[in-house]
Amino acid sequence: MRNTRSSLLLGCVLLCSASLLYLGMSGIECPPKSHRYRWMELNLGSANQSLSLTEHFPEDTPLIFIGGFPRSGTTLMRVMLDAHNAVRCGEETRVIPRLLTMRATWSRSVKERIRLDEAGVTDQVLDSAVRAFLLEVIVGHGEPAPRLCNKDPFALKSLSYLSHIFPKAKFVLMLRDGRATVHSMISRKSLSSSLFILSLCLRSQVTISGFDLNSYRDCLTKWSSAVETMFGQCQAAGEARCQPVHYERLVLHPEEEMRKLLHFLELQWDPSVLHHEELIGKIGGVSLSKVERSTDQVMKPVNTDALSKWVGNIPSDVLNDMAEIAPMLARLGYDPHANPPDYTRPEPMVSLFNYSQSLKASENPHPS
């Protein structure tokens, strides 16, 4: 009896060994690890990976958020940062600004806030849920890296709220001459830009049927309003949290501007940020989206080709009224009457961190 059992046990061992050998030779591989799991391996080593993401990735993690008005150089900025050996931004998620808009809607509606409070869904609960969602998306949608970054231009409409739920996050606000921005948007008929403008119209109680994407006057008005909102929230965050970057200075003096930015982000200098095009499609390099409108332009090295393309395309009546149509031009240091301005000569910009503006913007920590 004992011999029979021993024989059966030996047979099972041999069968298991043969099966494992066969599976190994047949090339069957384990499922690939998720970006989330690999981020934990990179940053946490042998730490307990059964814990939740927010336990591993606390709210004071120094995330980087890049934003600004569409066609203001946000994609260029994110691919330059993506070229840094310690940073991963990745493509636009599109879901992050939508969630932030929903969160803002819940905050603005008094009736909705009462209903949520009665259900025990307090601001603290909502903020915790939004933070967890954003972390899952930012960590999970790309390769792991020591510093994670998100580029969704519209997200910086909620800069004040993001700075509230991520107290160690830093923000890069891309600024560009509104005439160039609007001309690029209109000439390329950017769908995402159109939807953004339409949302601004709705919030301003302007009917969709009354909005014409081909109207430079209307688009410049909306540009000025939107940039004023983001600029004000950048002021409120303070110079330690938010840095504005002028597109024109970035393409004219890329090394100077990127050195200043990396110092602000507390990152070591990496010359690769000046040659992002060499890392496109490479492992650990720059990943581009096939559907983002700016992809074709950032395939090239940093250049000044687009600086003055708007000259000669804006109607004369709009040019004559430019200072009144887009007051943010002068506030950001652009001469509203120069066609084109001398972008090589830095214009004085109204003080970024004005106390009264900061106080006003800080009264509303939720996305606007």
C-alpha positions as CSV (number, residue, x, y, z in Angstrom):
1,M,0.0,0.0,0.0
2,R,2.8,2.3,1.0
3,N,4.6,1.5,-2.3
4,T,1.5,2.3,-4.3
5,R,1.1,5.7,-2.6
6,S,4.8,6.5,-3.1
7,S,4.5,5.6,-6.8
8,L,1.4,7.9,-7.2
9,L,3.2,10.8,-5.4
10,L,6.2,10.4,-7.6
11,G,4.0,10.3,-10.7
12,C,2.3,13.5,-9.7
13,V,5.6,15.3,-9.2
14,L,6.9,14.1,-12.6
15,L,3.6,15.2,-14.3
16,C,3.8,18.7,-12.7
17,S,7.4,19.1,-13.7
18,A,6.7,18.1,-17.3
19,S,3.8,20.5,-17.4
20,L,5.9,23.4,-16.1
21,L,8.6,22.5,-18.6
22,Y,6.1,22.5,-21.5
23,L,4.5,25.8,-20.5
24,G,8.0,27.4,-20.3
25,M,9.0,26.1,-23.7
26,S,5.7,27.1,-25.3
27,G,6.4,30.8,-24.7
28,I,3.4,31.4,-22.5
29,E,4.0,34.6,-20.5
30,C,2.5,36.1,-17.4
31,P,0.1,39.0,-18.0
32,P,2.0,42.4,-18.2
33,K,2.1,44.4,-15.1
34,S,-0.1,47.5,-15.1
35,H,1.4,51.0,-15.1
36,R,0.0,51.4,-11.6
37,Y,1.8,48.3,-10.3
38,R,5.0,49.3,-12.1
39,W,4.8,52.8,-10.6
40,M,4.6,51.2,-7.1
41,E,7.6,49.0,-7.9
42,L,9.6,52.0,-9.1
43,N,8.8,54.3,-6.2
44,L,8.1,51.9,-3.3
45,G,10.3,48.9,-3.9
46,S,9.1,46.0,-1.8
47,A,6.4,48.1,0.0
48,N,3.0,46.6,0.7
49,Q,1.4,46.8,-2.7
50,S,-2.0,45.6,-1.4
51,L,-2.6,49.1,0.1
52,S,-4.8,51.6,-1.8
53,L,-3.2,54.0,-4.2
54,T,-4.0,57.0,-2.1
55,E,-2.1,55.4,0.9
56,H,0.9,54.9,-1.4
57,F,0.5,58.2,-3.2
58,P,-0.5,60.8,-0.5
59,E,-2.2,64.1,-1.3
60,D,1.1,66.0,-0.8
61,T,2.8,64.2,-3.7
62,P,4.3,66.9,-5.9
63,L,2.3,66.5,-9.1
64,I,2.8,68.8,-12.0
65,F,-0.2,70.3,-13.9
66,I,0.2,72.0,-17.3
67,G,-2.6,74.1,-18.7
68,G,-3.8,77.2,-20.5
69,F,-6.0,78.2,-23.3
70,P,-6.0,75.8,-26.3
71,R,-3.3,76.6,-28.9
72,S,-1.1,78.3,-26.3
73,G,1.8,75.8,-26.3
74,T,0.6,73.4,-23.7
75,T,1.5,70.4,-25.9
76,L,4.9,71.7,-26.6
77,M,5.5,72.2,-22.9
78,R,4.4,68.7,-22.0
79,V,6.6,67.0,-24.6
80,M,9.6,69.0,-23.5
81,L,9.0,67.9,-19.9
82,D,8.3,64.4,-21.1
83,A,11.8,64.3,-22.4
84,H,13.2,64.8,-18.9
85,N,14.5,61.6,-17.5
86,A,12.5,62.0,-14.2
87,V,9.1,63.2,-15.6
88,R,6.2,61.6,-17.3
89,C,3.2,63.6,-18.6
90,G,1.7,61.7,-21.4
91,E,-1.3,62.5,-23.6
92,E,-4.3,64.5,-22.6
93,T,-6.8,62.4,-20.6
94,R,-9.8,64.6,-21.3
95,V,-11.7,63.0,-18.4
96,I,-9.9,65.1,-15.7
97,P,-11.3,68.5,-16.8
98,R,-14.8,66.9,-17.2
99,L,-14.7,65.5,-13.6
100,L,-13.5,68.9,-12.3
101,T,-16.4,70.6,-14.1
102,M,-18.9,68.2,-12.5
103,R,-17.3,68.9,-9.1
104,A,-17.7,72.6,-9.7
105,T,-21.4,72.1,-10.7
106,W,-22.1,70.3,-7.4
107,S,-20.4,73.1,-5.5
108,R,-22.3,76.0,-7.2
109,S,-25.8,74.5,-6.8
110,V,-27.0,75.3,-3.3
111,K,-29.8,72.8,-3.6
112,E,-27.4,70.0,-4.7
113,R,-25.0,70.8,-1.9
114,I,-27.9,70.5,0.7
115,R,-28.9,67.2,-0.8
116,L,-25.4,65.9,-0.7
117,D,-24.8,67.0,2.9
118,E,-28.0,65.3,4.0
119,A,-26.8,62.1,2.4
120,G,-23.5,62.4,4.2
121,V,-21.6,63.2,1.0
122,T,-19.7,66.2,2.4
123,D,-17.1,68.3,0.7
124,Q,-14.4,66.2,2.4
125,V,-15.9,63.0,1.0
126,L,-16.2,64.5,-2.5
127,D,-12.7,65.9,-2.4
128,S,-11.2,62.6,-1.3
129,A,-13.1,60.8,-4.1
130,V,-12.0,63.3,-6.8
131,R,-8.4,63.1,-5.6
132,A,-8.4,59.3,-5.8
133,F,-9.9,59.4,-9.3
134,L,-7.4,61.9,-10.5
135,L,-4.5,59.9,-9.0
136,E,-5.7,56.6,-10.7
137,V,-5.9,58.3,-14.1
138,I,-2.6,60.2,-13.8
139,V,-0.7,57.1,-12.5
140,G,-2.4,54.6,-14.7
141,H,-2.5,56.1,-18.1
142,G,1.3,56.1,-18.8
143,E,4.7,54.8,-17.9
144,P,5.9,55.2,-14.3
145,A,8.3,58.0,-13.4
146,P,9.5,59.7,-10.2
147,R,7.5,62.9,-11.1
148,L,4.1,62.6,-12.7
149,C,2.6,65.3,-14.7
150,N,-0.8,66.0,-16.3
151,K,-1.5,68.1,-19.3
152,D,-5.2,68.9,-19.9
153,P,-5.5,72.6,-20.9
154,F,-9.0,73.0,-19.4
155,A,-8.0,71.6,-16.0
156,L,-6.3,74.9,-15.0
157,K,-9.8,76.5,-15.0
158,S,-9.9,74.6,-11.7
159,L,-6.4,75.6,-10.6
160,S,-7.6,76.9,-7.2
161,Y,-9.4,73.7,-6.5
162,L,-6.5,71.5,-7.6
163,S,-4.1,73.4,-5.4
164,H,-6.6,72.8,-2.5
165,I,-6.8,69.0,-2.9
166,F,-3.1,68.6,-3.9
167,P,-1.3,71.1,-1.6
168,K,2.2,70.2,-3.0
169,A,1.3,70.2,-6.6
170,K,2.9,72.8,-9.0
171,F,1.2,74.4,-12.0
172,V,2.6,75.6,-15.3
173,L,0.3,78.1,-17.0
174,M,1.1,78.6,-20.7
175,L,0.4,82.1,-22.0
176,R,0.5,83.2,-25.7
177,D,-0.5,86.3,-27.6
178,G,-4.3,85.9,-27.9
179,R,-4.2,87.0,-31.6
180,A,-1.9,84.1,-32.5
181,T,-3.9,81.7,-30.3
182,V,-7.2,82.6,-31.8
183,H,-5.9,82.6,-35.4
184,S,-4.4,79.1,-34.8
185,M,-7.7,77.9,-33.4
186,I,-9.7,79.3,-36.2
187,S,-7.4,78.3,-39.1
188,R,-7.1,74.7,-37.8
189,K,-10.8,74.5,-36.9
190,S,-9.8,72.7,-33.7
191,L,-12.9,70.8,-32.5
192,S,-11.7,70.6,-28.9
193,S,-11.0,74.4,-28.9
194,S,-14.5,75.0,-30.4
195,L,-16.2,73.0,-27.7
196,F,-14.3,74.9,-25.0
197,I,-15.3,78.2,-26.5
198,L,-18.9,77.1,-26.7
199,S,-18.8,76.1,-23.0
200,L,-17.6,79.6,-22.2
201,C,-20.4,81.0,-24.3
202,L,-23.0,79.0,-22.4
203,R,-21.6,80.1,-19.0
204,S,-21.8,83.7,-20.3
205,Q,-25.4,83.1,-21.3
206,V,-24.5,83.5,-25.0
207,T,-26.5,81.2,-27.2
208,I,-24.6,78.6,-29.2
209,S,-26.5,79.6,-32.3
210,G,-25.2,83.1,-31.9
211,F,-21.5,82.0,-31.7
212,D,-19.4,81.9,-34.8
213,L,-16.0,80.2,-34.6
214,N,-14.9,82.3,-37.6
215,S,-15.4,85.5,-35.7
216,Y,-12.1,86.9,-34.5
217,R,-13.9,89.5,-32.4
218,D,-15.9,86.9,-30.5
219,C,-13.1,84.5,-30.0
220,L,-10.7,87.1,-28.8
221,T,-13.3,88.3,-26.3
222,K,-13.7,84.7,-25.0
223,W,-9.9,84.2,-25.0
224,S,-9.5,87.3,-22.8
225,S,-12.1,86.2,-20.3
226,A,-10.8,82.6,-20.0
227,V,-7.2,83.6,-19.6
228,E,-8.2,86.2,-17.0
229,T,-9.8,83.4,-15.0
230,M,-6.8,81.1,-15.2
231,F,-4.3,83.9,-14.6
232,G,-6.2,85.1,-11.5
233,Q,-6.1,81.6,-10.1
234,C,-2.4,81.4,-10.8
235,Q,-2.0,84.6,-8.9
236,A,-4.0,83.2,-6.0
237,A,-1.8,80.1,-5.8
238,G,1.3,82.2,-5.5
239,E,4.7,82.2,-7.1
240,A,5.8,79.1,-5.2
241,R,2.9,77.0,-6.7
242,C,2.2,78.5,-10.2
243,Q,4.6,79.7,-12.9
244,P,3.4,81.3,-16.1
245,V,5.4,80.6,-19.2
246,H,5.1,82.7,-22.3
247,Y,5.1,80.6,-25.5
248,E,7.0,83.3,-27.4
249,R,9.9,83.3,-24.8
250,L,9.9,79.5,-24.7
251,V,10.5,79.1,-28.5
252,L,12.9,82.1,-28.7
253,H,15.0,81.2,-25.6
254,P,14.2,77.5,-24.9
255,E,17.2,76.8,-22.7
256,E,16.8,79.9,-20.5
257,E,13.1,79.3,-20.0
258,M,13.4,75.6,-19.3
259,R,16.2,76.1,-16.8
260,K,14.0,78.5,-14.9
261,L,11.0,76.1,-15.1
262,L,13.0,73.1,-13.9
263,H,14.3,75.1,-11.0
264,F,10.7,76.1,-10.1
265,L,9.7,72.4,-10.3
266,E,12.7,71.4,-8.2
267,L,14.1,69.1,-11.0
268,Q,17.7,68.7,-12.0
269,W,18.7,70.1,-15.4
270,D,18.4,67.6,-18.3
271,P,19.5,68.8,-21.7
272,S,17.1,66.3,-23.3
273,V,14.3,68.8,-22.7
274,L,15.7,70.8,-25.6
275,H,15.6,67.9,-28.0
276,H,12.2,66.2,-27.4
277,E,11.8,65.3,-31.0
278,E,14.7,62.8,-30.7
279,L,12.8,60.8,-28.0
280,I,9.4,60.5,-29.7
281,G,8.2,56.9,-29.7
282,K,11.1,55.6,-27.7
283,I,10.8,53.7,-24.4
284,G,10.9,56.1,-21.6
285,G,10.7,59.0,-24.0
286,V,7.8,61.0,-25.5
287,S,4.5,59.4,-26.4
288,L,2.2,61.3,-28.8
289,S,-1.5,60.9,-29.4
290,K,-2.8,60.2,-32.9
291,V,-5.9,62.4,-32.3
292,E,-4.6,65.5,-30.6
293,R,-4.5,68.4,-33.0
294,S,-1.0,69.6,-32.0
295,T,0.8,66.3,-32.5
296,D,2.0,67.1,-36.0
297,Q,3.6,70.4,-34.8
298,V,5.5,68.9,-31.9
299,M,7.1,66.3,-34.1
300,K,9.5,69.0,-35.1
301,P,12.3,70.6,-32.9
302,V,11.4,73.8,-31.0
303,N,11.0,76.5,-33.6
304,T,9.6,80.0,-34.1
305,D,7.6,79.3,-37.3
306,A,4.2,80.1,-35.7
307,L,5.0,83.4,-33.9
308,S,3.5,85.8,-36.4
309,K,1.3,83.7,-38.7
310,W,-1.7,85.7,-37.5
311,V,-0.5,89.0,-39.0
312,G,-2.6,90.0,-42.0
313,N,-5.4,87.6,-41.1
314,I,-7.4,89.6,-38.5
315,P,-10.0,92.1,-39.8
316,S,-9.1,95.7,-39.6
317,D,-12.1,96.7,-37.5
318,V,-11.1,94.0,-34.9
319,L,-7.5,95.3,-34.9
320,N,-8.7,98.9,-34.3
321,D,-10.7,97.7,-31.2
322,M,-8.1,95.2,-30.0
323,A,-7.3,96.9,-26.7
324,E,-11.0,96.9,-25.7
325,I,-11.8,93.5,-27.1
326,A,-8.9,91.7,-25.4
327,P,-7.7,93.7,-22.4
328,M,-5.6,90.7,-21.2
329,L,-3.2,91.3,-24.1
330,A,-1.8,94.4,-22.4
331,R,-2.0,92.9,-18.9
332,L,0.2,90.0,-20.1
333,G,2.7,92.3,-21.7
334,Y,1.6,92.2,-25.3
335,D,1.2,95.5,-27.3
336,P,-2.4,95.3,-28.6
337,H,-1.6,97.9,-31.3
338,A,1.6,96.3,-32.7
339,N,1.1,94.0,-35.7
340,P,3.2,92.1,-35.0
341,P,4.8,93.0,-31.6
342,D,8.5,92.6,-31.2
343,Y,8.5,89.3,-29.4
344,T,12.3,89.4,-29.0
345,R,11.9,92.4,-26.6
346,P,10.3,91.3,-23.3
347,E,7.3,93.5,-22.5
348,P,6.6,94.5,-18.9
349,M,3.9,92.3,-17.5
350,V,1.5,93.5,-14.8
351,S,2.6,92.1,-11.5
352,L,1.7,88.4,-11.4
353,F,1.1,88.1,-7.7
354,N,-1.1,91.1,-7.0
355,Y,-2.5,90.9,-3.5
356,S,-6.1,92.1,-4.3
357,Q,-6.4,89.7,-7.2
358,S,-5.1,86.8,-5.1
359,L,-7.5,87.6,-2.3
360,K,-10.4,87.7,-4.7
361,A,-9.5,84.5,-6.5
362,S,-8.8,82.6,-3.2
363,E,-12.3,83.2,-2.0
364,N,-13.5,80.3,-4.2
365,P,-11.3,77.2,-3.8
366,H,-13.6,75.1,-6.0
367,P,-13.3,75.0,-9.8
368,S,-15.0,77.8,-11.6
